[in-house]
Each structure stands twice: as C-alpha cells, then as structure tokens.
Amino acid sequence: MSSILPVLRYENLDVADEGITAVDGSELWFVAHTKPRQEERAESNLRTLGIETFLPMTRELGRRRSRRSRVAPFFPSYLFVKCDVTAMLHKITYTRGVHRMLGTVEGPQPIDPQIIDSIRERVGDDGLVRVETSFKAGDVVRVTAGPLEDFSGVFQAYRKPSERAEILLRTVTGCFRALVDCDSLEAS
C-alpha cells in the first residue's frame, strides 16, 4: 500500500505526544484499513459519526465463469478518512468494519491531499473511478475473458459507444477482426 499511497511529510504539522494535528487546525486525510469486504459498512458507520470519508469504487470483471462485471472498491480493504485524528482516533478504530488506521508506531500518518484530488479527478459521472487503458494501434494484446480468452492479437482501435476495442486476431486459416470489452484486454 505504501507504494500506492506515499505519506506526505507536512511542514505545517504539530507532532506532539497526543498525535498529529495540522497547525492551522484543518483536518487531514488518513487511510483506514477495513475488515475484508466491509469497506461500505465502515464508510457508512464513519459517516454516521460525522467523519468525512472517500471510498473510490470501480467496475471490475468477476472471477467466476460468468465474468459479469461488478462494482468493487478501487483499493480493497482501504478507505480514506478526513478528520482531526487526535480527537477521533478512538472512535474510528472501534467503528464496526474498521480494522485499524495506517501509520507507524507513532500513530496514523497523514497522506498527501493531492492523492485524493487525483483519484477524484478520475471519478466519472457514474461515480466510478475510470482506469484509462492506453493501447495504441499496433500494440500486441491478450484477451483475458470471454470466448476469446487467452487469444493474442493486434490492437486496432477503440469503439467508444460500446466500450469495446477492435483487435486483429491471427488464426491458422487467416486473420479476422473481433470486438472485445476493453476490460478484457491486457498488454501481451
């Protein structure tokens, strides 16, 4: 998690025995580690306490045979919490669904608010984080789901209205074009 969410060393922090607070009295962003598959429960309970939270969600393919997409947390078992940690730490850690706050032995460590802003910029109208794929014409790709699973081909173009991609597949009998879900492609 540390490689995804770097801890910011604020210059306007007051580090005392009681914990970390912003010198100007503002609330800071922290990361709460939730119990498995209880991110939404923890978020709901924290909001009930009046704590601002941010739980980024995304659409992912199911791992079962049907391969249906589902909405899931962008960071499974983690959610962002904005608060005065010295006043709310006890309430947060004993909230149903929360396992602990991320930090060091000295206590929870704030994260850079630019990380939150960056993720929020990627949230679409549907409330889900958009993960942009950047295939270019000519890139070799592999299909990861569907009837063409494990086939490799050459990326041709995106077909926006249906969120599909056109790829060129080579078979024993020749080449053919196929439309596949963008979520079902990975670089080969």
C-alpha positions in Angstrom: 0.0 0.0 0.0 2.9 2.4 0.7 3.9 2.3 -3.0 0.4 3.4 -4.0 -0.2 6.0 -1.3 3.0 7.8 -0.3 3.0 9.5 3.1 3.4 13.3 2.9 5.8 15.0 5.3 3.8 18.1 6.1 5.6 21.2 7.1 2.6 22.6 8.9 2.1 19.7 11.3 2.5 19.8 15.0 3.8 16.4 16.3 3.1 16.1 20.0 2.6 13.2 22.4 -1.2 13.4 21.7 -0.7 12.7 18.0 -0.6 14.6 14.7 -2.6 17.7 14.0 -2.4 20.4 11.4 -1.1 23.7 12.9 -3.8 25.7 11.2 -6.5 23.4 12.8 -7.6 21.8 9.5 -8.4 18.2 9.2 -6.1 15.8 7.3 -6.6 12.7 5.2 -5.7 9.3 6.6 -6.1 5.7 5.4 -8.3 3.3 7.3 -7.7 -0.4 6.8 -11.1 -2.2 6.9 -12.0 -5.7 7.6 -12.3 -7.9 4.5 -15.3 -6.9 2.2 -16.6 -4.4 4.8 -15.5 -1.1 3.2 -19.1 0.1 2.6 -20.1 -0.8 6.2 -17.1 1.0 7.6 -17.8 4.0 5.4 -21.5 4.2 6.5 -20.6 3.9 10.1 -17.9 6.6 10.0 -20.3 8.9 8.1 -22.8 8.3 10.9 -20.2 9.7 13.3 -19.9 12.8 11.2 -16.5 11.9 9.7 -15.8 12.7 6.0 -14.8 9.6 4.1 -13.9 8.7 0.5 -14.3 5.2 -0.8 -13.4 5.1 -4.5 -15.2 2.4 -6.5 -14.5 0.9 -9.9 -16.0 -1.7 -12.2 -14.2 -5.0 -12.4 -14.8 -8.3 -14.1 -16.0 -11.2 -12.0 -13.6 -14.1 -11.4 -16.3 -16.7 -11.9 -17.4 -18.4 -15.0 -20.0 -15.8 -16.0 -17.4 -13.0 -16.0 -20.0 -10.4 -15.2 -18.7 -7.0 -14.2 -19.4 -5.7 -10.7 -18.8 -2.6 -8.7 -16.0 -3.0 -6.2 -13.6 -0.8 -4.1 -10.7 0.6 -6.1 -8.5 -0.2 -3.1 -9.9 -3.3 -1.5 -9.9 -3.2 2.3 -9.0 0.5 2.4 -10.9 3.8 2.6 -9.8 7.4 3.1 -10.8 9.3 6.2 -10.6 13.1 6.7 -10.6 14.2 10.4 -8.8 15.5 13.4 -7.2 12.2 14.2 -6.3 13.1 17.8 -10.0 13.7 18.6 -11.4 10.8 16.6 -8.9 8.0 16.6 -10.6 6.0 19.3 -14.0 6.3 17.6 -12.6 5.4 14.2 -10.6 2.3 15.4 -13.7 1.0 17.3 -16.1 1.5 14.4 -17.7 -1.6 13.0 -15.9 -2.6 9.8 -12.6 -0.8 10.6 -9.6 -2.9 11.4 -7.0 -0.1 12.1 -5.6 3.1 10.8 -2.4 3.0 8.7 0.7 4.6 10.1 3.7 4.0 12.2 4.3 3.1 15.8 3.9 6.8 16.5 0.4 6.8 15.2 -1.6 7.3 12.0 0.2 9.1 9.3 -1.5 11.7 7.0 -1.4 11.3 3.3 -1.0 13.9 0.6 -4.4 15.6 -0.2 -3.2 15.6 -3.9 -3.7 11.9 -3.9 -7.3 12.3 -3.0 -7.7 15.0 -5.6 -6.0 12.9 -8.3 -8.4 10.0 -7.6 -11.4 12.2 -7.5 -10.5 13.7 -10.9 -10.8 10.2 -12.4 -14.3 9.6 -11.0 -16.8 9.7 -13.8 -20.4 10.7 -13.9 -21.4 7.2 -12.8 -19.4 7.6 -9.6 -16.8 5.1 -10.6 -13.0 5.6 -10.9 -12.1 5.4 -14.6 -9.0 3.4 -15.3 -7.6 4.6 -18.7 -6.0 2.0 -20.9 -3.6 3.3 -23.3 -3.3 0.9 -26.2 -2.2 2.3 -29.5 -2.8 0.8 -32.9 -0.3 -2.0 -33.5 0.1 -3.0 -29.8 0.1 -6.7 -29.1 -2.7 -7.5 -26.6 -4.1 -10.6 -24.9 -7.8 -11.3 -24.3 -8.3 -12.1 -20.6 -12.0 -13.0 -20.6 -14.8 -14.2 -22.8 -15.0 -16.7 -25.6 -11.6 -15.5 -27.0 -9.8 -15.8 -23.6 -6.0 -16.3 -24.0 -6.0 -15.4 -27.7 -3.4 -12.8 -28.6 -4.0 -10.2 -31.3 -3.0 -6.7 -32.5 -4.9 -3.7 -31.2 -6.7 -1.7 -33.9 -8.9 0.9 -32.3 -11.4 1.8 -29.5 -15.1 1.7 -30.2 -16.3 4.3 -27.6 -20.1 3.9 -27.6 -19.9 0.3 -26.6 -16.7 0.5 -24.5 -15.2 -2.1 -26.8 -11.9 -2.5 -28.7 -11.3 -3.8 -32.1 -8.4 -6.3 -32.4 -7.0 -8.3 -35.2 -6.6 -12.0 -34.5 -4.4 -14.4 -36.4 -5.6 -18.0 -36.7 -4.5 -21.0 -38.8 -6.9 -20.1 -41.5 -6.2 -16.4 -41.7 -6.8 -13.1 -39.9 -10.1 -11.7 -38.6 -11.3 -8.7 -36.6 -13.0 -9.1 -33.3 -14.7 -6.6 -30.9 -13.9 -7.3 -27.2 -14.6 -5.5 -24.0 -11.8 -3.0 -23.1 -11.7 -4.5 -19.6 -10.8 -7.9 -21.1 -7.5 -6.7 -22.7 -4.0 -6.6 -21.3 -0.7 -5.9 -22.9 1.0 -9.1 -24.1 
